[in-house]
């Protein structure tokens, strides 16, 4: 390393074959010093295919995740449950002599406890993401306004749940495992019947979806997950039609040119006509 020279490190796993280190970043956390390596390979990984069994997920505070299959996953309260312990640790910091080594040690204990909370949350998000990927080939979620939710009356609970971190973790796990992940519009997902599509007005106190039009009844959050799944399937069907149209245009253009490869601009124009 520049300036420091050679530094001993503990590798948590060996570097994969075919990759080379492009960048190293040294990070200091409460539990110690870490080095983050950015590795690169020439292997091109295709995007996950569109198709297969699909589920929709609705994130919330009553349940962390409700799936379109009816599974309700509880919300762990990582920060809220640890508030009493944090209060004790912060009180210990305040009682130490200002600027002393004992105060520094007490602050270090507080920082390590915060890191432990964050690690528990990340571990839960990753395990849940893999659990969802075990169930489907396509996963759809809401496009949430996370900044707006964090400023509301329940902002502390929203930040404790870490929806944004979970959705990004889910996106990464889906890409890693070849599962298609997509976000859909979040407006009105809790006010729409997943069976017939009519609007069913509900306030926050109503936890059951009961459609007066078709009689469909289920949990409110499960119904939202089913609406999200339906919207995702509708959007992917449109994308699949466009891709198929583009392929047919490309094949037709190739046949017309007697085996010559069509130009990128010609394919683009034909694709726009197909849309």
N, C-alpha and C positions, 0 to 999 in steps of 0.2 A: 504494500500500500504506500502511496506517496506520503512523505514526511515520517510516518510511523515505521515503515519498513515491513518486515515479515511479522505477522501476528498469528498466534495459534488460535484455531477455531475448532469447535465441535460441530461436525456436520450431522444434521438430524436425518439425512438420507443422502445417498450418493447421487451425483449428477446423472441424468439419463443419457443413454448413448445417442450420439448424433447431435448433441447440443454443445454450444460453446458459450462461455461467459462473456457478456457484452458490457455489463455495468455492475458495480458493487456499491451498496449504500450502507453506511454504518449508522445504526439507530440506537439511541439510549432510551431504555424504558426503566420502569421502577424495579423490575426484577433483574436487570443487568443490561449488558451491551449485546447487540445483535448485528449481524451483517446480512443484508438482503441482496441476493444475486439475481440479475436479469439475464436469462439464458435465451438463446435463439437457435433455430434450426431452419433449414431450407425446405423441410417437409410442409406441404400445403394441406391444411385440414379443411375439408368442405363443410359448409353450413349443414346443420341437422335437416333431414328431409321433412317436408310438410306432409303429414298423413299419419294414420294410425289412431289408436284410442286416445281420446282427449278428456281432460278434466279442467274445471275452472275452480279457482280459489278466491275466497273473500277473506281479507285480513280485517281484524277488529279487536276491540277491547274485551267484549264478553267472551269470545274465543279468539285465540291468536290466528287460527286458520280454520275456515269451514270449507270443505270441498263439495263439489257438485255431486259426489257419491254419498253424501250424508255423514262424512267423518268430521267430528268436531274435536279440535286440538286445543287444549287449554293454554292460557297465557301465563308463563312463568313471570313472577314479579321480582326480577333480579335486583333492581335498585331499591324498590320499596321495601322488600323484606330485609335488606341490609342496612336500612337507615339507622336502626338502633345501634348496631355495631359501629357505624360511621360516626355517630354522635359521641360514643365513648372514646373512639380514637382521636377525634378532633378536640375533645375536652382534655385529653392527655397532652396534646400539643400546646393548648393554651396554658396549662399549668407548669410547663417547663420554662426555665429561664430563657429569655429572649436571646437568640444568637448562640446558644450553647450547643454542644454536640448532642446532648440528650434531646433537645428540641429537633435537631436535624434527624435523629434516629426515629423520633415519633412521627415526623412528617413523612419519612420513608415508609413507615408502616401504613400510613394512610394511602400513599400512592400505590403501594403493592396491593392493598385491598381494592382500590378502584380498578386496578388492572385485572384482578381476579374476577370482579363483576363483569368486565368487558369480555374476558376469555370465556366465561360461562355462557354469556349471551351468544358469542360467535359459535361456540360448540353446539348449542341448541339449534341455531340457524342452519348450520351445515348438516347436522343429522336429519333435521326436518326436510331439507332440500333433497337429500338422497332418498328419504322415505317417499316423497312425492314422485320422484323420478322412477321409483320402482313400480308405480301404478299406471303410468301412461307414456305415450309417445309424443303427446302435445300437452302443454300446460299453458293456461291463459290466466292473467291477473289484471287487476285494475291499474289504470294510470292515475295514481293518487297525487294530490297536492300536499306533499309532506310538509312544506314550510308553513302552509296555512293551518294544518292540523297541529303542528308543534306550538303555535301561538294561541291556541284555544284554551278553554278552561281545563281540559284534560291533557294539556301539553306534556306534563311530567310523565304521565302514563304512556303517552304516545312515544316519547323519546325512550322510555324504558323498554318498550316493546321492540323498537328498532326495526320498523317496517322497511325503511329504505335499505338498510344493510341486508335484511333478509331477502328482499327482492333482487338485489345485486348478487348476493350469494347464490340464489336460485338460478339466476341467469347463467352464472359461471358454471354451476354444476350441470345444468341442462346442456350447455355447449360441450362440456367435458364428456358427458355420457350419451351424446347424440340425440337429445330430446329437444323438440322445437318449443321455444318459449316466446311468448308474445303478450304485449299489454294491449288492453282495449279501453275504450272510453268508460269512465266511472260514473257518468251522470245517469241517475235514475235506475241503477242496478237493484236497489232495494224496493223500488216502487213499481216493478214490472213483474208480471206473471211469467215464469219460464215455460209454462205449458201452452198458454194461448196468446201471450204477448200483450194483453190489455194492461192498462195502468191500474194498480191497486194501491191507493194511498195508505201509508202507515206512518205513525209517529214512532219515536224511539222506544216508547213503553210497550209497543206491540211486538212481541218476539216470535209470533207465528204468522206465516203467510197463508191466508185463506182467500182464494179467488172466488168472488161472487158469480163470475161468468162461467167458468168451467168446473168449479168445485175442487181445484187442486189445493192440497194442504201440505205444508211442510214447515220446517224451521226457517225463520226469516233469513239467517245467514246462509243456510244451504240453498235457499231459493236464489239469493244473490250470486252464489257460486255457479248455479245452473244458468242464470242469465249471462254471466261472464263467459261461460263455456259456449253458449249459443252465439254470442256476438263474435267470439273468436273463430268459431267454425264458419260463420258467415263470411268473415273477412278472409280466411284462408281459402275458402272455396273460390272467392273472386280472384285471389292471387294465383291459385292453381289454374283457373281458366285463362288468365293472362299469360302464364308461363307456357301452357299448352298451345295458345295461339301464336306465341313467339316461336315455339319449336316448329309448328306447322309452316309458319311463314319462312323460317330458315330452311326447312327441307324443300319447300316449293321453290325458293330462290336458288337453291343449289341445283335442283333438277333443271330449272330453266337455263342456267348458265353452263349446262353440259359438264358438270363436274367441277367447275371453278368455284373457289371459296368466295361467298358473298362478302362484300366490304362491311365494316362496322357501321358506317353511315347508312348504307342501304338497309341493313337489318333494323337500325333504329327507326328509320322512316316507316318501314313496313310494320314494325311493332306498334308505333303510334297510330297507324291506320287501324290496326286490329283493336286497339283500345276504344 
